Amino acid sequence: MTADVFINNQWLPGADGEFDVVDPATGDTIRPVSNGGPADATAAVDAAAAALVSWRKVAPRERAEILRRTYELMIRDKDEIGALIAAENGKSLTDATGEVTYSAEFFRWFAEETVRMGGDYGTAPAGGSRTVVTHHPVGVAALVTPWNFPAAMATRKIAPALAAGCTVVIKPASETPLTTFAIAKLMVEAGVPEGVVNIVPSKSAGKIVGTWLEDPRVRKISFTGSTPIGRVLLKQAAERVVNSSMELGGNAPFIVTEDADIDAAVDGAMIAKFRGGGQACTAANRLYVHADVAEEFTAKFGAKVEALTVGPANEGSDIGPMINAKAVDDIHALLEGALSAGARIAHQSPAPESKGFYFPPTVLVDVPADAEIVREEIFGPVAPIVTWTSDDEVIALANDTEMGLAAYVYAGELQRGIRLGESIEAGMIGLNRGIVSDPAAPFGGMKQSGIGREGARAGLEEFQETQYLSVAWPD
Ligand code: NAP
């Protein structure tokens, strides 16, 4: 019997048996994992609520040092954790070890923030009182993470929550819970007290998270995942007016102007489109290339795409499998829809015939601007190219979506790049860069891509309540 429910620094069996974690490169089971049930969810809150009483009073320096040690331990075990991410998620070893470094940085960044939490102090304009503003931990926080960045989506929440003085209950994605377990083990080694971090893996996400949202001791939900599930959780959170942070889906435009450095744009597009096999919320979903440079861009980009190797991470491939068979079917459906709408496959790299959930990296041209493939999140290695001729036209195309997470602009003239970037309704703009993520930057989306920010000072504030004392102060 497995013991993967983590409560009070103890590993326990799940109340509802087990479920399998599958290697997407082969379709084989990596290992069964304990399936937590509502009783485990409540036990996790019992532990987190009890631990909150003392954790919120632990000196900031001491909290910071636990976070800092976790950072060091993650770097120590970078290759091991990278291999675990690659095994359960399928992404290439380069992407997986890159994710470990990025994830660990959240512990380092928030360790540094823990000892710099300030407040505010002012004199009331009318005189007679002073205002003293302080920040307090919001309380027990429920963290729900997706499978596409099994380490980073967990550390981007755990580190600021603990820095703020919150305790947490975590529901990792059922496809990729093993990485979260590995991080919890390192946190214990780093000295995290019992009950501060608790994990309930489960194949019945709704039951676990529903139990938490009904529990009056849970004061915060921090969710990363799809917009449809985000909507469900916001409705549930509304019942008790639970403080909510939502990191949801994307549909990033990638714009190339006619005066851009085309080689740099091609390199940026390779990262923005193919990192993690295209399964990133920030992935370039639609490439808008100025008609004057479309041929050159497509030829250079296509040559690089055709050179990508696709296969299992442990064979050193550039692109691993998709997360599961349904993901492959969904991408096929979007591709076929685009082909029937008049698009054409201009370049494609071969994918292995072997078992596993592979999809060949593909470049599509002649894509109608209103094709479903540019309106929906593809979440796979397909790059649809749409051409444009005026800045107003491309801004309208980029903003014609309910999503607003990331966008990319490659422009020769910097002012034009800034103007285009500021015209796009998205929380993060990569300007002449194919990557936007940074622990010191406020990651998050506009419109239906989310509410709130993760990383930077803003990420800490998501786990804090603001209070002020209005103090009688005769002048
Ligand atoms: P998902 O299906 O929404 O799942 C995310 C998490 O929610 C998983 O832990 C899942 O558990 C859980 N969940 C599913 N149904 C639930 C329910 N009814 N109640 C409570 N929790 C529930 O998303 P995904 O497919 O894992 O991830 C891909 C999506 O995440 C994409 O849309 C992507 O853009 C988005 N994403 C956004 C960001 C960002 O920062 N904005 C970052 C990464 C990913 P199970 O695994 O057990 O189903």
Boltz pocket constraint, residues with backbone or C-beta under 6 A from the ligand:
constraints:
  - pocket:
      binder: B
      contacts: [[A, 144], [A, 145], [A, 146], [A, 147], [A, 148], [A, 149], [A, 153], [A, 171], [A, 172], [A, 173], [A, 174], [A, 175], [A, 202], [A, 203], [A, 204], [A, 205], [A, 206], [A, 207], [A, 209], [A, 210], [A, 224], [A, 225], [A, 226], [A, 227], [A, 229], [A, 230], [A, 232], [A, 233], [A, 246], [A, 247], [A, 248], [A, 249], [A, 250], [A, 280], [A, 281], [A, 282], [A, 377], [A, 405], [A, 444], [A, 445], [A, 449], [A, 450]]
      max_distance: 6.0
